[in-house]
Amino acid sequence: MIHNRRSLLKALAFLPGLPVNGLTKFYSRTAGTVRDPHLKIGLNAFSFNEPLSKGTMNLDDMLEFCAGTIIQAVDLTGYYFPGYPEVPGDEYIYNIKNKAFRLGLDISGTGVRNDFTVSDPGKRKENLALIRNWIIVAEKLGAPVIRVFAGAGVPEGSTWPLTAESMIQDLKEIVDFGRQHGVIVGLQNHNDFIQTADDVQKIMRMFSSDWFGLILDTGSYRVGDPYKQIAETVKYAVNWQIKENVFIDGKEQPADLKKIIAEIKQSGYKGYLPIETLGEGDPKEKVNALLAKLDAALALA
């Protein structure tokens, strides 16, 4: 189906008298693709966390599902690769890369579980080694971004500023390694050590690099107004996790995707917009439902 749509588009491009703008509108209506070509709908593999973790689905299965939808890119979270946290062999990595390509899917990123806030020097070294190893995997996959976490929170006996300073030292090392391998390091706001837009901005003021940015998680600003905080931090975004719900003053409610997309477009962000669904229910149904809402928001914003 992917190839048929693309063949149709190429064929129509050669029809005499068909303007480019008309072609774009026609293609959007018939194929349901993203209207702005610089914003690409993606999927974070965590949406299929339960079947991937239980082994009732693997990454190949997930790629095949995605190819039958309007999804254009996949974020292949590291812990769904066989043997994680150890890196898989090149044959597996390149087979996944090849399959995604043949299905018409980009690989928008990958990610690991790490904690920059641990105080134990040995564990910090292990975290840094883990991220370096998976930066290499990202490079082999052709993924432009690797997602990392800040960590659980302020260790006992420390303070937020001191913990942030320590984290920045590790981030500088990792970001430089990422630069050497062509991979951007994205730090996710995950309602952990980083909870608010103010926390994000403090980190970003402490360290700036073209190879470092924010994975903006729309569902993890849980204190205050999430839409205001998204607007305040969208300029740092290098990738996203767009979720079904947001938290307004700690109360969960359906996300206003039109409002979020309007902020994204106004910011000038270009790139991938991975969705991530959570909670109970059939993940395929939940993903399809959120895709429809995001597609509609992209068309109207």
C-alpha positions, -999 to 999 in steps of 0.1 A, spaced: 0 0 0 29 24 8 44 18 -26 11 22 -44 5 56 -28 40 68 -37 37 55 -72 4 74 -76 20 106 -64 49 102 -88 26 95 -117 4 125 -110 34 148 -108 39 143 -146 3 150 -156 2 182 -176 -15 212 -162 -17 199 -126 -4 226 -103 19 215 -74 -4 230 -48 -34 211 -62 -13 179 -61 -4 185 -25 -41 190 -15 -52 160 -35 -26 138 -20 -35 149 15 -72 142 10 -68 108 -5 -39 94 15 -45 111 49 -9 122 51 5 151 71 -5 184 55 27 202 64 56 182 48 80 193 75 60 177 103 60 139 102 37 117 122 57 91 142 52 64 168 71 57 200 75 20 205 64 23 242 29 25 228 32 -13 224 51 -18 257 29 -47 270 30 -69 239 67 -60 232 77 -68 268 57 -101 269 70 -112 235 36 -114 218 49 -88 194 84 -79 182 98 -49 164 93 -65 130 56 -69 139 53 -33 150 70 -20 118 45 -39 97 16 -25 117 30 10 113 33 6 75 -4 1 73 -12 34 89 -4 71 83 27 67 105 58 79 87 85 72 113 92 50 143 111 57 176 126 22 184 131 23 221 162 4 231 147 -19 256 126 -37 230 157 -49 212 168 -85 221 193 -86 250 189 -50 262 208 -33 279 234 -51 258 235 -39 222 222 -63 195 245 -76 168 249 -57 136 229 -82 116 198 -76 138 203 -38 137 207 -37 99 178 -60 93 155 -37 113 169 -7 94 164 -25 61 129 -35 69 119 0 80 133 14 48 115 -11 26 82 -4 44 86 33 38 93 42 74 120 65 88 137 57 121 132 89 141 151 79 172 159 54 200 162 56 237 175 41 269 168 39 306 194 59 325 197 80 356 220 110 357 210 118 394 226 87 410 254 97 434 273 64 432 304 70 409 303 34 397 266 36 387 272 69 369 300 53 348 276 24 339 250 49 328 275 68 306 287 35 291 251 25 284 243 57 266 275 56 245 268 21 234 233 30 223 245 61 205 265 37 183 233 17 178 215 50 168 242 58 144 239 23 127 201 26 126 204 61 110 184 75 139 191 113 144 182 114 181 188 93 212 164 99 241 178 99 277 162 106 311 174 131 337 168 106 365 147 97 395 152 129 415 175 147 440 196 121 460 194 122 497 218 149 511 220 169 479 200 197 463 184 203 429 212 228 418 240 205 429 224 175 412 219 195 380 255 206 380 266 170 383 242 159 355 254 187 332 290 173 335 278 139 323 256 154 296 285 174 282 305 142 278 277 123 263 267 151 239 302 154 227 302 116 220 269 120 202 283 148 181 312 126 170 287 100 158 261 123 143 235 116 169 216 144 189 211 137 226 175 146 237 167 149 274 131 141 281 110 159 307 96 129 324 80 141 357 111 130 375 141 152 383 127 175 355 90 183 363 83 218 350 92 241 322 112 261 347 133 230 354 139 225 316 149 261 311 174 259 340 191 229 324 191 245 290 206 277 303 234 257 319 244 239 287 238 247 251 248 227 220 235 220 185 237 184 195 215 186 226 179 194 231 146 184 247 123 155 240 91 173 248 67 150 266 33 166 264 19 144 292 47 150 318 41 186 328 19 178 357 22 209 378 4 240 366 -7 247 330 9 222 306 0 242 275 18 272 288 48 251 297 48 235 263 48 270 247 77 280 270 99 250 261 90 242 225 120 261 213 143 234 228 125 205 212 145 181 190 118 154 192 84 147 209 62 124 228 26 134 220 2 117 244 -35 113 246 -38 132 279 -23 161 297 -24 171 334 -38 205 344 -29 212 380 -24 175 385 -58 165 370 -56 143 339 -78 152 310 -78 147 272 -51 167 254 -61 196 232 -40 185 202 -50 215 181 -36 238 207 -4 218 209 0 216 172 -6 254 169 24 260 193 45 236 173 38 253 140 43 287 155 77 277 169 90 268 135 98 232 146 104 209 118 107 171 122 90 141 138 60 141 160 59 106 176 28 97 195 29 76 226 -2 59 240 -5 47 276 -29 27 299 -52 -1 294 -68 -12 262 -58 -27 228 -27 -7 218 -35 -9 181 -69 7 187 -55 33 210 -27 41 185 -52 44 156 -75 67 177 -46 90 186 -34 90 150 -67 102 138 -68 130 163 -33 141 155 -39 140 118 -70 161 122 -52 186 144 -24 189 118 -50 196 91 -68 223 111 -40 241 131 
